[in-house]
Amino acid sequence: MKNEGVVFKGDLDGVIVNLSDQLEFDTVKEKLQDKLAEAGNFFDEEKINIKVELGTRELNAEQKKELINIFKDKPGLSVLEFINHDDRFSDSETETGNDTLLVKQTLRSGQSISHEGNIVIQGSVNPGAEVIAEGDIIIMGKFKGIAHAGAKGNVEATISAFRLEPTQLRIAHYISRAPDNPLSSPEHPEVAFIKDKHIVIDYLKR
C-alpha cells in the first residue's frame, strides 16, 4: 500500500497519527505527506489536535520540527505531543513529552508553570497565574493571567486561547499589557504573535 506505515486513528481528544518505527525517517515523512495530500480539505474545517505515536523511534529536535511543519501545511491541524512506546496518557494533572507539557487543570492565582518546550493547558488561566514557555503556549479556555512564550528569544512563538484577556503577554523580549479599557470578548479563539516588532492579537481562525 502506498501509505503503509502511517495510520490515522481518532480518539476523544483529536487524532492519533501512528508512524511506523520500522521504516527510515525520510520514508515515513514522505508517506505522511502523501497521506495528508490524499485527505484533501478534510482537515481544513476545524481545529484538530494531533498526537504522534513514534513506537520505539527516537527523533531529534530537527526531525520533530520537520514533522510539525508538515502538519502546519494543513490549517486545521495542531501537534500537541510526540509519544514513544513506553509513554501512556493518564489522568494525572500534567504530562510531559520531549517538547510539550500538557496540563490538565485550570491555573489559579499564585500558580506558575514553566517548560523548555511548548505548553498546552486544558483549562483556563486565572488572574495572578503565570505560564512561561520557550515555545508556544496554547490555552483551551480563557486566559487572564501572565504569559511569556519564546522565553529564550524565539520571536516565532505564539500564544493562543479561546479567550485572550491577559494581564500581560510577552513573546521573546516583546511585552504587551492589558488595555485600560478591556474590549468585549470575541466569539472566536485568538492568537498573539510578533508582527513589525509588536505583539498583535488576531483570530486564530477566521
N, C-alpha and C positions, 0 to 999 in steps of 0.2 A: 504494500500500500504506500501511496505517495507520502502520507504524513504519519506513517508508523513511527512511534517514538514520542509523539506529542498527543496527549489526551486531555480534553476539557471535561471537567465534572462540576456540576452545580452543587452548592451547599447553601445553608441558611444565610451565610454572610456574603455570598457572591459566587465566584467561580474559582475552582482549584485547577491549575494547569500542571499536569504531571509530565515532566521531561525525563526521558529515558536516560539512565546513567550508563547504558551500555554503548552509546554512540559518542563519537567525537563532538566536542563542543560546537565547532563550526557547522557540523551536520545538523545537530539539534537546532541551532539558531536558524538555519535555512528552512527546516521543516516547520518551525514556529511561524516564520514569516509567511510561508505558504498557507498554513492553517488559518492565519488571520486574514490573509488575502481572500481565501475561499469564503470566509464568513461575510464578506462584503460590508454592508452597512448595519449588520445585525447588532453590533456593539455600540453604535452611534446614538442610540435613542435615549440612553440613560447612563448614569454613573454606575459602574460595576467594579467592585473590589476584587483584586486578583491575588491569590496566594499561589506561589510557585513551588511545587514539590520537586526536589532535586534527587531523591533517592540517596545513594551513597556519594554522589558527586560533590566535590568541594569547588566553589567558584571564588576567584579573586575579585577585588573591587572593580577592576576594569571589565571583567566578564559580566558581572551583575549590572553594571552601567549599560553595557550593550543590550542586555535583555530588557532592561527598563525602557530604553529608548525605542525598542521595537514596539512595546506596548503603548508608549506615548503617541505613536503614529495613529492610534485609534483613540479619538477624543473621549470615548466613554469609559476607558479602562484606566485603573489606578492600581499599581502594585503596592500591596500592604507589606508583604514579607516573603522571604525565602525560607523553605523548610527542608531540613535534612532528614534522613530516615529515622533518626533517633529523637526527633523533635515531635511533640504532640500538642495539640490545643487542649487547654484545660479551663477550669472555671476560676483560676487564680486571677487576681486583680491586674497583674502585669505579666506580659510575655515578651521575652527579648529574642530577636533574631540577630543576625550579624549586622544589619543595617537599620532595623526598625524596632522600636519599642512600642508594643501595643498595651494601652492602659484601659482596663475595663471598669472605669468608675468616673464619677464626677469629682473634679478637684474643688475643694472648698478653701475659704480664706486661710492663708498661712501655709498651705501646702505648696511644695515646689518639686518639679521633676526636671531632670536634665539627662541628655543622652548624646552619645557621639554621632549617632546617625539621625534617622527620621523619627518623629513621634506621632503616633495615631492615638487619639483619645475617644473611646466610645462613651461619650457623656459630654457634659458641659464643663466650662471653667469659670468659676465664680470670681467676683472682685476680690483682690487680695491674694489670689493664687498665681503661680508663675510657672511657665513652661519654657525650657531652654533646649534647643536642638542645634547640632551642627548642620543638619539637613533641613528637610521640610517639616512643617507642623500641620497636622490635619485634625480638626475638631468636629466630631459628628454630633454637634449640639451647639449651644450658644457659647460664645467666647467673650468674657467680660473682665479678664484678668490681664496679666502682663505676658507677652510672648517675645522670644528672641530666637529667630530662625537664622541659619547660616552663621552661627555664633563664632566661628573661626574665620570669618571673612568671605563666606560663599554668597556672592551677590545674586546667584541664580536661585537661591532658596525662596520658598513661598510659605505663606500662612493662610490656611483656608478653614472656613467654618460655616455651619448652617446659618449662623448669625454672627457677624463681627461687630461687637460693641466694646472694644478693648479699653483698658486704662492706658496701656502703652503697647505699641508694636515696634519691634526692632528687627531689621534684616541686615546682616553683616554689621557695618558701622552706621547705618542709617536709622534714624529714630522718628517715629510718628506718635503723637499723643492724641488722646480723645478730644474731639471738639468741645468747646464750651457749651454749645447748644446741640446736643446729640440729635441726629436725624432719625426719622422713623425707620424701623427695621424693614428691609426689603423682603420680598417674597421668594427670593432665590438665594442659594448658597453664594458666598463671596470668597474672593481670594485676594490677598495682598502680595504685592511684588514690587521690585525696583524698576522704575522707568524714568529715564532722564535724571538720574541721581536723586530721585524722590521715591518714597513709598506711596504707591497708589492702590486703591481698592476697586475691584471690578467684580461683576457677576462671574461666578465660577463657570456657569453655563448660561448662555443667552437663549 
